[in-house]
């Protein structure tokens, strides 16, 4: 395929010189909506970090190119990863998304600020720009981080457990938002999630990658998240 | 008021000491904002101690091989070299450990602080003349700063302020969300180097003028005060710098009037300002809650 945004070629990824996953081969194509699922500690976030350049492979190669230029990522980390000693406002957090496009030493332009406001409007937080980020609810914080990722004008949105630790209603709002961004902006999306039921209920999620014992099992939502398939995977995980 | 007018007079005898304190009071807090934001406060304690150990080592080395120095420019340069070499060597090792994912561990930094303190005492015990000079440094007695030392301080800290201002957004990004910075294609290793370099120069140069205690005080307390008053890294940096300069001025005036050592007076004044701000915030919250009930 020529439209692969990311291509893992026999990749080994891990931490502190110890590989967590080896022999990974995987393509993410333009327009994909992929969900990475699997038990805690299986390496879902590790794969996402490999995609986002946060981890470089020990072995193998990760190609991240589109139309001859590097892929622009909108990375949404786990909410708990953002712990601030000095609290920032919602707008200041979202503004950081523009820093990748603005060269070192150059100021953020008025147009960039306007774009950030639009991104905050898009996630339904336009009226909370001056609020302190830590004062928001879990779901609202997650939406701010999505707005920040959108401000980077990404080709690919990478979301690390965007639905974890928030109530069902807020999770539904976020899932609807991600689905809308995929539909309206034609954004390619890869997300890590434990909410199998919610993934099944959203038809825009095209494929699921189940990370199982260091292997990637890829298939359609219907096939991978069918109740009997889940039971089979769980049995295999438990042994 | 009379004291203030007297010390602000361009012909004031100790004007260089005042200017030196003001420069450090203005710039060190802006650097300290990043130390706090990146949770490197313990580094802020340990590095001034390491830097002082470097000064002591340089003096003892010179005494051993070349005899005692007079208090002049070569004395300052020697101290700066000793301070810089040890500070940057330690920063390099800590940065390497952090990059390898081993973190900066409180235990490791605490050990560094203790060892540096022991080295200072052992070096001073071996040389009486060095002991007197470095003890002055430890007490934070900012009395006489030659013009050339003031110029070096102004150039060094001026450069730091310029780098902090121009590259503010890059430094904020790698401080607040390192992973996001990498995903955006920023050269995080380079910006880490810039940040650690700034911290190193600030400490190794500042310690020579105000000593480790005052250096740590200026790095940490004004940003803590500013963090309670305003929101946003740039606003906090600006307010911290202004608070630091105000404390340097007020501390110098108080020390001059009451005949106290300048450094500890600065730190005590910073503590008083922090306590007043906290008390004011507590009162405001209390009044608000009472009104709501």
Interface residues (C-beta under 8 A of the other chain):
Chain A: X15 X16 X49 X52 X53 X54 X70 X73 X75 X77 X81 X82 X84 X85 X86 X87 X88 X89 X92 X96 X97 X99 X100 X102 X104 X105 X108 X132 X148 X152 X158
Chain B: X33 X36 X37 X39 X100 X101 X102 X166 X167 X169 X170 X172 X173 X176 X177 X179 X180 X181 X182 X183 X184 X185 X186 X227 X231 X232 X233 X236
